[in-house]
Amino acid sequence: MSIMDLTCKDSISYSKRCNKDIDGDSLYLGSYYRCNYLICLYFALPRYSFLQKLKKASLILYKMPEDHDERRRYRRYNKNEQYKKYKDQYIVCPLEDYFSAYSSDFSIPDPYFDRKKEFRDIIHSCFTEIDITDIVKDWINEEIENRGLILLGKKDSHLITYASKKCSISRMCPTLRLIYEEKGFGHGYITIPCEVGVKSY
């Protein structure tokens, strides 16, 4: 088994309702007052990854310090009897459309909702890890084109702050971890029967 970590090539967070783009050190996901934030990410898969047998693909996002009011609000959810309502507050989907730094000025890129993966935030963890093996396999098998990922928060989901690709701490950049079985490189050899004749002059 081998592991390959791919760093994010492009990342942006924005809110359509608030018409606000965030292209700095932080990415925001979830609801904050009237603003509902989403995240778009793009990872460039290397060509030789298509020659490997993929076992698992994980999206790893590292958290930045959160607002204290948001932290208290989420702890209140944790103690609530209806906490199950908030269990899977977020989804990640592959993108059907391209995204840009000006996406909020136009329409939200369309996700493939039929390929969505639900996940929840573990408040005491400094990172979020999401299994997106099926999505990456769809890219590798060319069932859909790799146009990136979109992360969305459901209604009333609490705000999470993640590090972006521009974070000053480079190892906190959004990461796609691929675990695969090596098949080897180059062409294999095969045996072909042939007849050889020798002439003397």
C-alpha positions, 0 to 999 in steps of 0.5 A: 500500500502507498499513500499520496497527499495532494494539496489543494490547487484552488479554494474559495468560500462565499455566501450567495445571500450576502454576496461575499467572497472570501479568498484569504487564509480562512474558509467558512462553512455553515450559517452565521446570522443571515449568511450561509457559507459554502466552500469550493475546492479543486485538486489536480489529480496526477496522471499516474494516479490513473494507473493505480488501484485506489483503495481509499480517498480522504478529504482532510480539512484543518480548522482555524480558531472559531468564534466563541459564540459559535462554539457555545451555540454548538455545545448547546446542540450537543446537550440537546435531546434533539442532537440527532437533528444536527448529526449530519449537518454538512455535505460534500459533492463533486462539481458539475460546473466550474467555479471562480473567485467571482462565483457569488456574482453569478450562479452557484456551481451545480453539484452532483447531489446524487453523489453527495457524502454527508459528514458532521463536525466533531467540535473537539477535533482540530480537523475534519476527515471525509471519505470521498473514495467513490467521488475520486473513483468516478473521476479516475474512471472518467464517469464525471469530469474533475471540476472540483468539490463543493461543501455545503451546510444544511439549514442552521448548521453552525459555522466552521472555519477551515484553513485555505490553500493560502494559509501561512502554515502550508501543512494546513492546506486542504489535502486529498489523501489517496491510499492505493495499491501499486501496480508498477510502472512501464510495460510488462513483457510477454512471450511470443513464439517465433521461428529463427533461421540461420543462413551461412554465406 
